């Protein structure tokens, strides 16, 4: 095993890096199946109950949803910067870029929490036994819309939390890892983080921008 | 073009597409609104995959994994929506 290899299974660091990337892409592909299936359920319901979904979508906060998209896109910009700096051996800059990614991820979760709080107060959160007091048209299918909205956004938030935990763990082990390992880890977690961003890129217009 | 500049352009492009998708939703285009939103989302996903995730530069295997996922999703969506 080379000094910069993490596993004995690979004879060169380049081979290990390619294997890492391939495995992460397969993982990302399997995650795409999960979110794809849920999006398909949403599309089918949207085709059947378009008017109810459009009216219910108006109750979501477009300013907060847009702000959250900006925050997540910015975090997705900080992540390749971390990889760029790590590739150039600028470890301090890479560290700051990763820290910025985590902070922006936490910012996204903070804004989402504020949004959820507003929705619970408005009575449009048919989850966790909360009262559903929506007064718009077609209450039954509006409830279905909000149920799907909470399922999709909370599943996305769980994935984001997972990413934040992994990056935080990586930062804690930063000084113990050798430089080649750091670079591989930044690349691998970057692929996951960008996938979570891509999921939001689709969730945002699908949920917030129905017939505005 | 330096890597940093490329990433910055990608970031600004993503923000530009966000403005476009939010702005277009205020114009009543009927069913075109949803189509436009999905096309723009696809464009954003393409920018993220190609430039941030380095899909084009990372060798054949990642592209194979991404294409396989896209194929299965196309089958899932295609077979479900074909009867609608």
Interface residues (C-beta under 8 A of the other chain):
Chain A: X18 X21 X22 X25 X26 X28 X29 X30 X32 X33 X36 X37 X40 X43 X44 X47 X62 X66 X69 X70 X73 X74 X76 X77 X79 X80 X81 X84 X190 X191 X194 X195 X197 X198 X201 X202 X204 X205 X206 X209 X210 X211 X212
Chain B: X3 X4 X7 X8 X10 X11 X14 X15 X18 X21 X22 X25 X26 X28 X33 X34 X37 X38 X40 X41 X44 X45 X48 X49 X51 X52 X53 X54 X58 X59 X61 X62 X65 X66 X68 X69 X72 X73 X76 X77 X80 X81 X84
